[in-house]
Amino acid sequence: MVKIRTYIREVVSELFEKVTWPTWSELQNSAFVVLIASAIVSVLVWLMDFTFGINVGGWKGVLGFIYQFIG
């Protein structure tokens, strides 16, 4: 039981004394960067899906139209 108390005290001590928490403005800036990066990645994935996507009976992608004209 003593080891558990010691562990909990050390965890609390580390969280309040050793961890440096970001300021509100740093947190907002980081969230904005994550938002922009997520939007860029989602647009890239959408473009790849739109270009190369093959669906039965639906949009076949740009390559699907090229293959249709070739074949």
C-alpha positions in Angstrom: 0.0 0.0 0.0 2.9 2.3 0.7 4.2 1.9 -2.9 0.9 2.9 -4.3 0.8 6.1 -2.3 4.3 6.9 -3.2 3.5 6.3 -6.9 0.5 8.6 -6.7 2.4 11.4 -4.9 5.2 11.2 -7.5 2.7 11.4 -10.4 0.9 14.4 -8.9 4.2 16.1 -8.2 5.4 15.5 -11.8 2.2 16.8 -13.3 2.2 20.0 -11.2 5.9 20.8 -10.9 7.8 19.3 -13.8 5.4 19.4 -16.8 5.2 22.7 -18.7 1.7 23.3 -19.9 1.1 25.4 -23.0 -0.4 28.9 -22.7 -3.8 29.5 -24.1 -2.3 31.3 -27.2 0.1 28.5 -27.8 -2.7 26.0 -27.6 -4.8 28.0 -30.1 -1.9 28.3 -32.5 -1.3 24.5 -32.3 -4.9 23.8 -32.9 -5.0 26.1 -35.9 -1.9 24.3 -37.4 -3.6 20.9 -36.9 -6.8 22.2 -38.5 -5.0 23.5 -41.6 -2.9 20.3 -41.9 -6.0 18.1 -41.6 -7.8 20.2 -44.2 -4.8 19.9 -46.6 -4.6 16.1 -46.1 -8.3 15.6 -46.6 -8.3 17.6 -49.8 -5.4 15.5 -51.1 -7.1 12.3 -50.2 -10.3 13.5 -51.9 -8.4 14.5 -55.0 -6.8 11.0 -55.2 -10.1 9.3 -54.6 -11.8 11.5 -57.3 -9.0 11.0 -59.8 -8.3 7.3 -59.3 -11.6 6.1 -57.8 -13.4 3.2 -59.5 -17.0 2.6 -58.5 -19.3 0.1 -60.2 -21.9 2.0 -62.2 -20.8 5.4 -61.0 -17.8 7.7 -61.3 -14.8 5.8 -62.5 -12.3 8.6 -62.1 -10.2 10.3 -64.7 -8.4 7.2 -65.4 -11.7 5.4 -66.0 -12.6 7.8 -68.7 -9.2 7.5 -70.3 -9.4 3.7 -70.3 -12.9 3.9 -71.8 -11.6 5.9 -74.8 -8.5 3.7 -75.2 -10.4 0.4 -74.9 
